[in-house]
Amino acid sequence: RPKGALTTHRQNLLTYRAWSARAGLTGEDRYLVINPLFHCFGYKAGVLACLLRGATMVLQPVFDVRRALRAVESERITVLPGPPTIYTELLDAPGRDRFDLSSLRLAVTGAAVVPVALVRRLRAELFPEVLTAYGLTESCGTVSVCSAEDDAETVALTAGRPIDGVEVRVAGPDRVPLPAGHDGEILVRGYNVMLGYLDDPEASAEAVDTDGWLATGDVGHLDAHGNLVVTGRSKDMFVVGGFNVYPAEVEQVLTGHGAVAEAAVVGVPDARLGEVGRAYVTVRPGAATGPDDLVGHCRERLANFKVPREVVVLAALPRNASGKVDKSALRTT
């Protein structure tokens, strides 16, 4: 059941001043807003950030890769944030080389697994700067952001460091902080944490404790440099023969295959093991691969229980209105 997260205007202003500073957004930028305005990505990291910095907004109501390429050329777009699928479509668009895209400066992505190979391609072919970020509606949309100086592995495999004034803790079931490198639930505290859920004090108390820590429901760890590594959502985790599997790790391996454009992994019922992984992938234009090849690719790089039992090749992955892969739809595919 959807819940309304209550945040104040002041909280959002502070959060997106910090986001804009970390991302390097300036009044000279021209920002193509393709994320929906009903979502934090389009409304807050888009409209609100542009108003705070005085950047020019160019709005595209519905994403279309050809129209986006034309807009970049004609409007001299410098900033183009979006989910990873947007960049895959831009990179693989037929006739991309016929457009002048030299104005592009900054890509900001997140909300899904970001392959290292995608970050490298983006930096080599389209954007000098590529950043990833992590957040949720209950934190005004942003918790952490990478920096322009971060290398491709850091950008792809982490969500950067907390924005100024925000704390991140990774804890076990007892809420005791875990050392770097150990997975646990991601907790957040700071000016960006919601006031609570609208008309739902019970859910509010479960989400935010008396010390102000927001339980995100996401799983991850902090690396040795303080970067947040998001392993996956607790609800996405599945259990294979008693072993926990987080789809993000498997998806990262699959998208490391040269022929794979995108990947999504879900748990499906199994009579012997309880659940096993099923992977859905799309293939890059002109590339060729198949289920056996991809299972073998995973078997060389993952523990046996993490290897998908089945790989399904699709023309496109189902998505919700904000561009995220709809895993509930995949489970019924």
C-alpha positions as CSV (number, residue, x, y, z in Angstrom):
1,R,0.0,0.0,0.0
2,P,1.4,3.4,-1.0
3,K,2.3,5.7,1.9
4,G,2.7,9.5,1.8
5,A,6.1,10.6,3.1
6,L,5.9,14.1,4.7
7,T,8.8,16.4,4.1
8,T,9.2,20.2,4.4
9,H,10.2,22.7,1.8
10,R,13.2,23.6,3.9
11,Q,14.4,19.9,3.9
12,N,14.1,19.7,0.2
13,L,15.9,23.0,-0.4
14,L,18.8,21.9,1.9
15,T,19.0,18.5,0.2
16,Y,19.1,19.8,-3.3
17,R,21.6,22.5,-2.5
18,A,23.8,19.7,-1.3
19,W,23.0,17.5,-4.4
20,S,23.7,20.4,-6.8
21,A,27.0,21.2,-5.1
22,R,28.2,17.6,-5.3
23,A,27.0,17.2,-8.9
24,G,28.6,20.5,-9.9
25,L,25.4,22.0,-11.4
26,T,25.8,25.7,-12.3
27,G,23.8,28.5,-13.8
28,E,25.6,27.9,-17.1
29,D,24.2,24.4,-17.5
30,R,21.3,23.5,-19.8
31,Y,19.5,20.5,-18.3
32,L,17.3,18.1,-20.3
33,V,14.7,16.9,-17.8
34,I,13.4,13.5,-18.9
35,N,12.5,12.0,-15.5
36,P,8.8,12.3,-14.5
37,L,8.0,15.4,-12.4
38,F,5.9,13.3,-10.0
39,H,9.1,11.5,-9.0
40,C,11.9,12.8,-6.8
41,F,14.4,12.4,-9.7
42,G,12.5,14.8,-12.0
43,Y,10.9,17.1,-9.6
44,K,13.7,17.6,-7.0
45,A,17.0,16.6,-8.7
46,G,15.5,18.2,-11.8
47,V,13.2,21.2,-11.4
48,L,14.2,22.2,-7.9
49,A,17.9,21.8,-8.5
50,C,17.7,24.0,-11.6
51,L,15.7,26.7,-9.8
52,L,18.3,26.7,-6.9
53,R,21.2,27.0,-9.4
54,G,19.6,29.1,-12.1
55,A,20.2,26.4,-14.7
56,T,18.1,26.3,-17.9
57,M,15.5,23.5,-18.0
58,V,14.4,21.8,-21.2
59,L,11.5,19.4,-20.6
60,Q,10.8,16.2,-22.5
61,P,7.3,14.9,-21.5
62,V,7.9,11.4,-22.7
63,F,11.4,10.0,-23.5
64,D,12.1,9.3,-27.1
65,V,15.7,8.7,-28.0
66,R,15.5,10.5,-31.4
67,R,13.9,13.5,-29.9
68,A,16.3,13.5,-27.0
69,L,19.3,13.5,-29.5
70,R,17.7,16.4,-31.4
71,A,17.2,18.3,-28.2
72,V,20.8,17.8,-27.1
73,E,22.0,19.2,-30.4
74,S,19.5,22.1,-30.8
75,E,19.4,23.2,-27.2
76,R,23.1,22.5,-26.5
77,I,22.3,20.4,-23.5
78,T,25.0,19.9,-20.9
79,V,23.3,17.9,-18.2
80,L,21.2,14.8,-18.8
81,P,20.3,12.7,-15.8
82,G,18.2,9.5,-15.9
83,P,18.0,5.8,-15.1
84,P,20.6,3.5,-16.8
85,T,18.3,2.4,-19.6
86,I,18.2,6.0,-20.9
87,Y,21.9,5.9,-21.5
88,T,21.9,2.5,-23.0
89,E,19.3,3.7,-25.6
90,L,21.4,6.9,-26.3
91,L,24.6,4.9,-26.8
92,D,23.0,2.4,-29.1
93,A,20.7,4.7,-31.0
94,P,21.0,4.2,-34.8
95,G,22.5,7.3,-36.4
96,R,23.8,8.8,-33.2
97,D,26.9,9.9,-34.9
98,R,24.8,12.3,-37.1
99,F,24.0,14.5,-34.1
100,D,26.4,17.0,-32.5
101,L,26.4,15.9,-28.9
102,S,29.6,17.7,-27.9
103,S,27.9,20.0,-25.4
104,L,27.1,17.1,-23.1
105,R,29.0,17.3,-19.8
106,L,27.3,15.5,-17.0
107,A,25.3,12.3,-16.5
108,V,23.7,11.4,-13.2
109,T,22.2,8.0,-12.7
110,G,21.1,5.4,-10.1
111,A,17.9,3.6,-9.0
112,A,19.3,0.4,-10.5
113,V,22.4,-1.6,-11.1
114,V,24.9,0.5,-13.1
115,P,27.4,-1.7,-15.0
116,V,31.0,-0.6,-15.0
117,A,31.1,-1.1,-18.7
118,L,28.3,1.4,-19.1
119,V,30.1,4.0,-17.1
120,R,33.2,3.5,-19.2
121,R,31.3,3.8,-22.5
122,L,29.5,6.9,-21.3
123,R,32.7,8.6,-20.4
124,A,34.4,7.6,-23.6
125,E,31.6,8.4,-26.0
126,L,29.2,10.9,-24.5
127,F,29.8,12.4,-21.1
128,P,33.1,13.5,-19.5
129,E,31.5,13.3,-16.1
130,V,29.3,10.4,-14.9
131,L,27.9,10.2,-11.4
132,T,25.7,7.8,-9.5
133,A,23.6,8.6,-6.4
134,Y,21.4,6.8,-3.9
135,G,18.2,8.0,-2.1
136,L,14.6,7.3,-1.3
137,T,11.5,9.3,-1.0
138,E,11.7,9.2,2.8
139,S,15.1,11.0,2.6
140,C,13.8,13.7,0.3
141,G,15.2,11.6,-2.6
142,T,18.9,11.8,-1.9
143,V,21.3,10.3,0.6
144,S,24.7,10.0,-1.2
145,V,26.3,11.1,-4.5
146,C,29.6,10.3,-6.2
147,S,32.1,13.0,-7.2
148,A,33.5,13.9,-10.6
149,E,36.9,12.7,-9.5
150,D,35.7,9.2,-8.8
151,D,36.9,6.4,-11.2
152,A,34.6,4.2,-13.2
153,E,34.6,1.4,-10.7
154,T,33.7,3.7,-7.8
155,V,30.9,5.3,-9.8
156,A,29.4,2.0,-11.0
157,L,29.9,-0.1,-7.9
158,T,29.1,2.5,-5.2
159,A,26.7,5.3,-4.6
160,G,29.3,7.7,-3.4
161,R,29.5,9.4,0.0
162,P,26.7,11.0,2.0
163,I,25.8,14.5,1.1
164,D,27.0,17.2,3.6
165,G,25.1,17.1,6.9
166,V,23.8,13.6,6.4
167,E,24.9,10.4,8.3
168,V,24.8,6.9,7.0
169,R,25.2,3.8,9.1
170,V,25.1,0.1,8.2
171,A,23.7,-2.0,11.0
172,G,22.7,-5.5,11.9
173,P,19.3,-6.6,13.2
174,D,20.1,-5.1,16.6
175,R,20.9,-1.7,15.0
176,V,24.6,-2.0,16.1
177,P,26.9,-0.5,13.4
178,L,28.8,-3.0,11.3
179,P,32.4,-2.5,10.2
180,A,33.4,-1.6,6.6
181,G,32.7,-4.3,4.1
182,H,30.0,-6.0,6.1
183,D,26.5,-6.1,4.7
184,G,23.5,-4.9,6.8
185,E,20.6,-2.5,6.6
186,I,21.3,1.0,5.5
187,L,20.2,3.6,8.1
188,V,20.1,7.4,7.4
189,R,20.0,10.4,9.8
190,G,20.0,14.1,9.1
191,Y,18.0,17.1,7.9
192,N,16.7,15.1,4.9
193,V,14.8,12.4,6.9
194,M,11.0,12.7,6.6
195,L,8.7,13.9,9.4
196,G,6.8,10.6,9.1
197,Y,4.1,8.9,7.0
198,L,0.9,10.8,6.5
199,D,-1.8,9.6,8.9
200,D,0.2,6.5,9.8
201,P,1.9,6.8,13.1
202,E,2.6,3.1,13.4
203,A,4.5,2.9,10.1
204,S,6.3,6.2,11.0
205,A,7.6,4.7,14.3
206,E,8.8,1.6,12.5
207,A,10.6,3.6,9.9
208,V,12.3,6.3,12.1
209,D,13.6,5.5,15.6
210,T,13.7,7.8,18.6
211,D,17.3,8.7,17.7
212,G,16.3,9.9,14.2
213,W,17.6,7.0,12.2
214,L,15.6,6.1,9.1
215,A,15.5,2.4,8.3
216,T,15.6,2.3,4.5
217,G,14.9,-1.4,3.9
218,D,17.9,-1.4,1.7
219,V,20.9,-3.7,2.2
220,G,24.5,-2.6,1.6
221,H,27.9,-1.7,3.2
222,L,30.4,1.1,3.5
223,D,33.8,0.5,1.8
224,A,37.1,1.5,3.2
225,H,36.8,5.0,1.7
226,G,33.3,5.7,3.1
227,N,31.5,5.1,-0.1
228,L,28.1,3.4,0.2
229,V,27.7,0.1,-1.7
230,V,24.0,-0.8,-2.2
231,T,23.7,-4.5,-2.4
232,G,19.9,-4.6,-2.9
233,R,16.6,-4.2,-1.3
234,S,15.6,-6.6,1.4
235,K,12.3,-7.3,-0.4
236,D,14.3,-8.2,-3.6
237,M,16.5,-10.7,-1.8
238,F,15.7,-14.4,-2.3
239,V,17.0,-17.5,-0.5
240,V,18.5,-20.4,-2.4
241,G,18.9,-23.5,-0.2
242,G,19.4,-21.3,2.9
243,F,21.8,-18.8,1.3
244,N,20.8,-15.2,0.7
245,V,21.1,-13.9,-2.8
246,Y,20.9,-10.2,-3.6
247,P,20.0,-9.6,-7.3
248,A,22.3,-6.5,-7.7
249,E,25.4,-8.7,-7.5
250,V,24.2,-11.1,-10.1
251,E,23.0,-8.3,-12.4
252,Q,26.4,-6.6,-12.2
253,V,28.0,-9.8,-13.4
254,L,25.6,-10.3,-16.2
255,T,26.0,-6.7,-17.5
256,G,29.7,-7.3,-17.5
257,H,29.2,-9.7,-20.5
258,G,30.0,-7.8,-23.7
259,A,26.7,-8.7,-25.4
260,V,24.3,-7.8,-22.5
261,A,22.7,-4.4,-22.5
262,E,20.6,-4.8,-19.3
263,A,19.8,-7.4,-16.8
264,A,17.3,-8.1,-14.0
265,V,17.2,-11.0,-11.7
266,V,14.3,-12.3,-9.6
267,G,13.8,-15.3,-7.3
268,V,11.3,-17.9,-8.5
269,P,9.9,-21.0,-6.6
270,D,11.8,-24.2,-6.7
271,A,10.7,-27.6,-5.2
272,R,14.1,-28.6,-3.9
273,L,15.8,-25.3,-2.9
274,G,12.8,-23.1,-2.1
275,E,13.9,-20.5,-4.6
276,V,16.3,-20.1,-7.4
277,G,17.4,-17.2,-9.6
278,R,15.9,-16.4,-13.0
279,A,17.6,-13.7,-15.0
280,Y,16.1,-11.6,-17.8
281,V,18.4,-9.8,-20.1
282,T,18.4,-7.6,-23.2
283,V,21.1,-7.8,-25.8
284,R,23.0,-5.0,-27.4
285,P,22.3,-4.3,-31.1
286,G,24.4,-6.4,-33.3
287,A,25.6,-8.7,-30.5
288,A,24.8,-12.3,-30.1
289,T,24.6,-14.5,-27.0
290,G,22.2,-17.1,-25.5
291,P,21.1,-18.5,-22.1
292,D,23.8,-21.2,-22.0
293,D,26.6,-18.7,-22.7
294,L,25.3,-16.3,-20.0
295,V,24.9,-19.1,-17.4
296,G,28.4,-20.1,-18.1
297,H,29.6,-16.5,-17.7
298,C,28.0,-16.3,-14.3
299,R,29.3,-19.7,-13.2
300,E,32.9,-18.5,-13.7
301,R,32.3,-15.5,-11.6
302,L,29.8,-16.3,-8.8
303,A,29.3,-18.9,-6.1
304,N,27.2,-21.7,-7.4
305,F,24.0,-20.8,-5.4
306,K,24.1,-17.3,-6.9
307,V,24.2,-18.5,-10.5
308,P,20.8,-18.1,-12.3
309,R,19.1,-21.4,-12.9
310,E,17.5,-19.9,-16.1
311,V,18.3,-16.9,-18.4
312,V,15.5,-15.4,-20.5
313,V,16.4,-13.0,-23.4
314,L,13.8,-10.3,-24.0
315,A,13.5,-7.5,-26.5
316,A,12.9,-5.1,-23.6
317,L,12.5,-5.2,-19.8
318,P,9.2,-4.0,-18.4
319,R,9.4,-0.7,-16.6
320,N,7.3,1.5,-14.3
321,A,6.5,5.1,-15.0
322,S,9.8,6.3,-13.3
323,G,11.9,4.1,-15.6
324,K,12.8,1.4,-13.1
325,V,12.6,-2.2,-14.1
326,D,9.2,-3.7,-12.9
327,K,10.3,-6.9,-11.2
328,S,6.8,-7.8,-10.1
329,A,5.9,-7.9,-13.8
330,L,8.9,-10.1,-14.5
331,R,7.9,-12.6,-11.9
332,T,4.7,-13.2,-13.9
333,T,6.5,-13.3,-17.3
